[in-house]
Every structure is written in C-alpha cells, then in structure tokens.
Amino acid sequence: RDSGGSATPSVSAAAAGVSNRSGGGGGRHQDNPYPEVTRKAEFMESMSRCNDGLYAYRKWEIFTFGSESWGTSCNDSDVDMAILVNFKNTRPDKKYLLQRLAEIIIENDKDGVLQIKLLLNAKYPIIRITQTTYHIKIDVSIADRFCKRRDELVYTIIHELERKYALPAKKLIVFIKHWSKQKGINNAYLCFLNSFGYTLMVIKFLQYYCFHHVQPNKPMSTSLGYLVYKFFEFYAKKYKPHAHAISIAESAETGNYDTKGIFAPKQYFA
C-alpha cells in the first residue's frame, strides 16, 4: 500500500534521530532524578554493549509483515510494520525507541493528517499511526529476532499451498478472517483469537487436507465454498481446544497428519 511507503521515511528519520540526538555517553545514571534521561541512558548502554557483537555489521531494516506481506489483508486490515535493529534489545529499549519515533513523527507531520497512539504497555509494545484522510492504520513495532523468519515461513507455506497444490489459500484465509470479524470473535483484546491465529488455523487445515486429498503438482478443482465447509468440519470433529495446540512448522509432504498426530499437545505452565 502507499501508506507503507509514506511511513518509511519517518521510520528512517527516527532511526537517524535516535542516533543523532542521543549523544556520546553510554553510562547508567544511578541517581538521575529525571526518568526520561535515565531511560535514554539505559538505552544507550544496551546499544554500547552490543556494538561490537554479532549484529553490529547489520543496518537497521524496515519491513512489512503479516497479512500485508502474505497477500491476505482485508479492506479494514492494519498495515504491520517492524523495525529490525542491529543490537539485542530489551522491552524498555523497544518502548524508548517507539516513544522517540512517535515524537519525531509528530514533529514532522506538517499537514496534521496523522494520529499517533502509543500502546507501550501492551503485551508487545507498538505505536499505531492512523492516516486520517484515507483511514489507514499502521502498527509499528521493534521486531524480535524471530519476526522476519516467522513471516517468511508463513509466506512460503501459503505460496506452496497455492502453487504446488492449486488451493485458494489466500481467499480462504480472507474469508475466515472476514467471517470472524462479522461474528465479533476476532479481537485479542477481548480474549478471542486475532487474525494471525485464524491464519494459522486455515494453514493447519489446508496442510491436513493436502496430505489426505491432494497430490502435489496434480491440481484438483476445489471450490472455496467446499473448503469453507471442510474447514469447519475439520475443527468441529478433530480439534479439542483444551488439549491441542496448532503448529504449522511441518511441511505438507513430510508431516505426520494421521488422526492421532494432527495437532501438537497443548503445554500448560504454572
């Protein structure tokens, strides 16, 4: 989307702004009475500890992930954007970077078309940027070390399901996401699954369906309506929420998808 491109310069400016404004010292100010200065010092210390480490050679990277990169976004889907930094970072580091990014975006929003909402105390800190003219929402986060690999894995699986097995994987994902939103059960804040959760459910179903019904490189004429029916039948008959977890890591060719090994066992932690 154009919104993704328009946000990129601001994110890049944020990276430059943090670097240019943060000064030289990296020491921790133990008795500093100013919280903002303390947070900045802690952040600079985290950077200095990692400057000569494994990631020092790598530049900061900005990328979209989730439905926008998989081709499964709906009209009301947010654009998820991540910043991959070149040092190991903690939750306070992420919050500090996002706070500074929000300040820089506000300073440079000369036309006043952006609304910035900080969700720094969420389970995973983000800032939400809303372009008020076109009502486009962009969620910006600091990527964890698995974000890009996880995104590429999901993209690869969806692409394989469509290309190798000729299944309308993207359309099925979009349908299930739309259905769940219409039913009011697509909202992580209300303890329902989010769109990522429904995407994993669709992929898991299609992996099972491929193994039992479709041969690679021998396309079958499978309608979207039929797959929707089989999706609900699959989870109604085979899935037990209290006992089962969903993993899509196995390939559709080598996975163990017999009736006793479809799902991974759910693990509970004290």
C-alpha positions in Angstrom: 0.0 0.0 0.0 1.0 3.6 -0.5 0.7 4.1 3.2 3.5 1.7 3.9 5.8 3.7 1.7 4.8 7.0 3.1 5.6 5.8 6.6 9.1 4.5 5.8 10.9 7.9 5.6 9.5 8.7 9.1 10.8 5.5 10.5 14.2 6.0 8.8 14.2 9.5 10.3 13.5 8.0 13.7 16.5 5.7 13.4 18.7 8.6 12.4 17.1 10.9 15.1 17.9 8.5 17.9 21.4 8.2 16.7 22.0 11.9 16.2 20.3 13.1 19.3 21.4 10.5 21.8 24.9 11.9 22.4 28.0 10.0 23.1 28.0 8.6 26.6 26.7 5.1 27.4 26.9 5.1 31.2 24.0 4.5 33.5 23.0 7.4 35.7 22.2 5.8 39.0 20.9 8.9 40.8 19.4 10.7 37.9 16.1 12.3 39.1 14.8 12.6 35.5 13.2 9.4 34.3 13.5 10.3 30.6 17.2 10.9 30.9 17.5 7.6 32.8 15.6 5.7 30.1 17.8 7.2 27.4 21.0 6.3 29.3 19.8 2.7 29.7 19.0 2.5 26.0 22.4 3.9 25.1 24.1 1.4 27.4 22.2 -1.5 25.7 23.5 -0.3 22.3 27.1 0.2 23.5 27.2 -3.4 25.0 26.2 -4.8 21.6 28.1 -2.5 19.2 30.9 -5.0 18.8 28.7 -8.1 18.8 27.2 -10.3 16.2 24.8 -7.8 14.8 27.0 -4.7 14.6 27.6 -5.1 10.9 23.9 -5.1 10.1 22.0 -1.9 9.2 18.6 -1.2 10.6 15.9 -2.7 8.5 12.2 -1.8 8.0 9.7 -4.3 6.6 6.0 -5.0 6.5 4.9 -8.4 7.9 1.6 -10.2 8.5 -1.3 -10.1 6.1 0.0 -7.2 4.1 3.1 -9.2 3.1 1.2 -12.5 2.6 -1.4 -11.1 0.3 -4.3 -11.9 2.8 -5.2 -8.4 4.0 -8.8 -7.3 4.1 -10.1 -3.7 3.5 -10.1 -3.0 7.2 -6.7 -4.7 7.9 -4.0 -2.7 9.6 -0.5 -2.5 8.0 2.0 -4.1 10.3 5.5 -2.6 10.1 8.6 -3.6 12.0 12.0 -2.1 12.6 14.8 -4.6 12.9 17.7 -3.0 14.8 21.3 -4.2 14.9 21.6 -4.9 18.6 20.0 -7.1 21.2 17.3 -5.1 22.9 15.0 -5.3 25.9 11.4 -4.3 26.4 12.5 -0.9 27.8 14.6 -0.4 24.8 11.7 -1.1 22.5 9.5 1.3 24.4 12.1 4.0 24.3 12.6 3.7 20.6 8.9 3.8 19.9 8.5 6.8 22.1 11.2 8.7 20.2 9.7 7.6 16.9 6.3 8.9 17.9 7.8 12.2 18.9 9.7 12.6 15.6 6.6 11.7 13.5 4.5 14.3 15.4 7.2 16.9 14.9 7.3 16.2 11.1 3.6 15.9 10.5 3.2 19.4 9.0 -0.2 18.7 7.4 -1.7 17.3 10.6 -3.1 14.2 9.0 -1.5 11.6 11.3 -2.9 10.4 14.6 -0.4 8.7 16.9 -1.5 6.3 19.6 1.2 4.8 21.9 0.4 1.3 23.1 3.6 0.8 25.0 2.2 -1.2 27.8 0.5 -3.8 25.5 1.8 -7.4 25.6 4.1 -6.3 22.7 4.7 -2.6 22.5 3.6 -0.8 19.4 2.6 2.7 18.2 -0.5 3.0 16.0 -0.3 5.6 13.2 -3.7 6.5 11.6 -3.7 8.4 8.3 -6.9 10.3 8.9 -7.6 11.2 5.2 -7.7 7.6 4.0 -8.3 6.0 7.4 -5.3 3.7 7.1 -3.8 2.3 10.2 -0.2 1.3 10.6 1.1 -0.6 13.6 4.8 -0.1 14.1 6.9 -2.3 16.4 10.5 -3.2 17.1 11.0 -6.7 15.6 12.1 -9.5 17.8 14.7 -11.9 16.4 12.1 -14.3 15.1 9.7 -11.9 13.4 11.2 -11.9 9.9 11.8 -15.7 9.8 8.3 -16.3 11.1 6.8 -14.0 8.5 8.8 -15.7 5.7 7.8 -19.2 6.9 4.1 -18.3 6.7 4.6 -16.7 3.3 6.4 -19.8 2.0 3.7 -22.2 3.2 0.9 -20.1 1.7 2.8 -19.8 -1.6 3.3 -23.6 -1.7 -0.3 -24.3 -1.0 -1.4 -22.1 -3.9 1.4 -23.0 -6.4 2.0 -26.7 -5.7 -1.4 -27.8 -4.6 -3.6 -25.3 -6.5 -5.6 -24.4 -3.4 -7.1 -21.0 -2.9 -5.3 -20.5 0.4 -5.3 -16.7 0.4 -9.0 -16.5 -0.4 -9.9 -19.0 2.3 -7.8 -17.0 4.9 -9.5 -13.7 3.9 -13.0 -15.4 4.1 -12.3 -16.8 7.6 -10.9 -13.5 8.8 -13.9 -11.6 7.4 -16.4 -14.2 8.9 -14.7 -14.0 12.4 -14.8 -10.2 12.3 -18.5 -10.2 11.4 -19.2 -12.6 14.3 -17.3 -10.4 16.7 -14.7 -13.1 17.6 -11.6 -11.6 16.0 -10.2 -9.4 18.9 -7.2 -10.3 21.0 -8.1 -7.5 23.5 -11.4 -9.4 24.3 -9.5 -12.7 24.7 -10.5 -14.0 21.2 -8.1 -15.1 18.5 -6.7 -12.4 16.3 -6.3 -12.6 12.5 -2.9 -14.3 12.9 -4.5 -17.0 14.9 -7.2 -17.6 12.3 -4.5 -17.6 9.6 -2.7 -20.4 11.4 -5.9 -22.4 11.7 -6.5 -22.1 8.0 -3.0 -23.2 7.1 -3.1 -26.1 9.5 -6.4 -27.3 8.0 -5.0 -27.0 4.4 -1.9 -28.9 5.4 -4.0 -31.7 6.6 -6.3 -31.5 3.6 -3.3 -31.7 1.2 -1.9 -34.7 2.8 -5.1 -36.7 2.6 -6.8 -35.4 -0.5 -4.4 -33.7 -2.9 -1.3 -34.9 -4.8 1.5 -32.4 -5.4 1.5 -30.9 -8.9 -1.8 -32.5 -9.8 -4.3 -29.7 -9.3 -7.8 -30.6 -8.3 -10.8 -28.4 -8.9 -11.6 -27.4 -5.3 -14.1 -24.6 -4.7 -13.8 -22.1 -2.0 -17.2 -22.9 -0.7 -16.3 -26.6 -0.3 -13.1 -25.7 1.6 -15.0 -23.4 3.9 -17.4 -26.3 4.8 -14.4 -28.7 5.3 -12.6 -26.2 7.5 -15.5 -26.0 9.9 -16.0 -29.8 9.8 -12.3 -30.3 10.5 -12.2 -28.2 13.6 -15.6 -29.4 14.9 -14.6 -33.0 14.7 -10.9 -33.2 15.2 -9.8 -30.2 17.4 -10.0 -30.1 21.2 -9.1 -26.7 22.5 -8.3 -27.9 26.0 -5.8 -30.5 24.7 -4.5 -29.4 21.3 -2.1 -26.7 20.0 -1.6 -25.7 16.4 1.8 -25.9 14.8 2.4 -25.3 11.0 6.1 -26.0 11.0 5.8 -29.4 9.4 5.7 -29.4 5.6 2.6 -30.8 3.9 4.7 -33.5 2.4 6.5 -34.9 5.4 4.2 -34.0 8.3 2.5 -36.7 10.4 -1.1 -35.9 9.8 -2.8 -39.1 10.9 -5.8 -38.8 13.2 -3.7 -39.1 16.3 -0.9 -36.7 15.3 -2.7 -33.8 13.7 -2.2 -31.3 16.5 0.6 -30.8 18.9 -0.2 -31.3 22.6 -1.0 -28.2 24.5 1.5 -27.3 27.2 0.5 -25.7 30.4 2.9 -23.6 32.5 2.5 -23.0 36.2 
